[in-house]
Amino acid sequence: MSFPDRETVLDFISNNPSLTTKQEIARGLKVKGRERQALRAILKDLEADGTLERTGKRAWAMADQPPPTGVITFEEIDNDGELIARAVGREGAFGPPIRYAGYSGKSRGPAPAVGDRGLARVNESNGEYHAKLLKLFEKRDEESPMTGRFESTPRGGRVVPASRKDKRTLLIDTSDSKGAEDGDLVRAMPKPGKPNGPAFGVVTDILGRMDDPRAASLLAIHGHDIPVEFPNDVLNEAKSIKPLDAPREDLTQLDLITIDPADARDHDDAVYAEKLDDGWRVIVAIADVAAYVRPGTALDREAQKRGNSTYFPDRVVPMLPFELSADACSLVNDEDRPCMAVEMIFDQSGTKRSHRFIRGTMRSKAKLAYEEAQAAIDGKKGGPGERWLDPVLKPLWGAYEALGKARLKRAPLDLDMPEKKVEIGEDGTVKGIIEKERFDAHRLIEEFMIQANVAAAETLEKAGAPLLYRVHDQPSDAKIAALADFLQTLDISWPVGERPQTHRFNKLLGDTRETDHSEAVSEIVLRSQAQAIYDPDNLGHFGLNLARYAHFTSPIRRYSDLIVHRALISSLNLGDDGLTDEMAASLHDIASHLVDTERRSMAAEREATDRYLALYLQDRVGAEFEGRITGVTPAGLFIRMAGTGADGFSPISKLSDDYWVHDEASMSLIARGSGKRFELGQTVKVKLQEVTPLQGGLLLEVLSPPKPKKPGEKPPASRKGRSGPRGHGRGKVSSKPRHKGRKKGGKR
């Protein structure tokens, strides 16, 4: 028999799946000279009969198994809610199903969805293949599904995209419309077509009606692939599961109470304080979700897949089914509930002396809204908080005042941006837009939650246990340089070479608080900050000015907190339902996934709010509003309207006939010649010209004149970032994402 032969080549590829190219195979088999022609013929025959799959120009893999590293395509979500992929060859997908297992190592990227492709490492375990992504490929618009409004045409219809980022319009033949009618909200998949020809698609789902008041949230949910319906096995578990038996400390005699927003859908934390001779005892009790949601169960798989709950003005898409999130795991008053609690002892200056974690049983004595607790402490009579004033609220406020001394010394970043709330009526329409009030009651709960989170991180670190930190890195050098450039235009100096410190930012914010530049400085300081993420490696929390920090206080709505609970249970021997070795080894991948789901939820929440604001304002086209410039780009100005907090856009072509130059350093548009300017933070009067509720966009006309030229300013022609005159830089209706205020125990 000649060498090489078919069996030898197959054995080599099967035993060396990472050596896939013809050159690697030839080198491995020590094939030389004319033997290379035989090898080429064998590879060609094996590919022709389907034994091998070509994965590149000169690379092959066994058709019945994926290569260790290669391109995969995500094909479906199985009955367990897991994303399933297959390897990709020259002729398309091949090989057995591969379960998605997150990103590899510290790699991070957007969450993949059905239809996506990426580069991955594939491993086999117990007969199953698992993929860890190295990189998710950017999806071409013509390949991705579209969510939008169906508009009827004589030959069928077209789908107008709901996303401002999507520039396509899909034409739909009548046979591909799935019965969609004019005004329906639909999901559609593009059909293969010519690159320069019209884009056709097929309607896959009819989501609802554009005239439905709740369409704003519906579009955001489907546009970001947020899972809504729970699989049957998850629902069945939620209805039947009982908390795991574990040794518990009886906390039912303590006057623990919950303090939450008036419209809270769940109650996952309760607080208690008492005065000691030389300080304060504080207990923070959290719902013991780990007792119900145990590793390896359908509930756990679904919770991990969702990552967190997503909150919209009219609904919540929960991480856990209603039976748990609003009942069994919710700290309902006057009912016994399993809990994980931390008891903390502080001295009179607010410095923590000790803490210990407890797995216990508690009974919430009262459910108070922030406003009710604040009213009682302010001395208002007759409210539901009055009964609890002396036994509960006064000790809580006493402990909070002591902690305030330590907080002042620690100097976390003092950047408290206002948050707007969309009020929805019973019919689903927008009743109004209000600015959320911030009471001491909010700050009290926030501070107690922070202290509990720090205690969790300290305990796990001391035990040498696996830990999922909530990290907030310090601002990057590039962002600090941009901040310094901007401040220089206000004649404020900022040291670029020094390590960023929160007290420097706080001094800057304090020094400019009563000036015309206050809001602009707050905006630029906020933009200079990094985004908080989850990571098993500790980088500290810059914004809170803490060396270590973890999320412990909201396991009903954040999977990260459930992981911390399990780690505490394992480390402190509090039960048999702690963190598994498999999960501990996968913390980098889990962290990456949770960052993805959190950002997905934030984007969906923001989009829904923008659409509700547009719906609220659609009858006020032509009205005039006060506004503030919150963003300056070469294309125009982003402006936040007073009263509603809605963000709109004014294209540069609408400003005047001047030739406008974008000055990046001062974040201004400057008129060449006259030197007049529109700048970040400037207050302007605007007219609402156009509203597009489908995309949540507002088009504005600036009525106020620009500011006069600054004395001694250089001519704009010498600056970078020139924009064209009238007729250039025309922007579509758009709006800038807002920086959301932090929810209790939330985005920190």
Beta strands, then each sheet from edge to edge (+ up, - down):
strand 1: 52-56
strand 2: 59-62
strand 3: 69-77
strand 4: 83-89
strand 5: 92-103
strand 6: 117-125
strand 7: 128-136
strand 8: 146-153
strand 9: 156-161
strand 10: 170-173
strand 11: 184-190
strand 12: 200-209
strand 13: 249-250
strand 14: 257-260
strand 15: 269-276
strand 16: 279-287
strand 17: 310-311
strand 18: 316-317
strand 19: 336-347
strand 20: 352-363
strand 21: 366-369
strand 22: 420-424
strand 23: 430-435
strand 24: 469-471
strand 25: 533-535
strand 26: 624-633
strand 27: 636-641
strand 28: 647-651
strand 29: 660-663
strand 30: 668-671
strand 31: 677-679
strand 32: 683-692
strand 33: 697-702
sheet 1: 1+ 2-
sheet 2: 3+ 4- 5+ 7+ 6- 3+
sheet 3: 8+ 9- 10+ 12+ 11- 8+
sheet 4: 13+ 20+ 19- 16+ 15-
sheet 5: 14+ 21+
sheet 6: 17+ 18-
sheet 7: 22+ 23-
sheet 8: 24+ 25-
sheet 9: 28+ 27- 26+ 32- 33+
sheet 10: 29+ 30- 31+
end
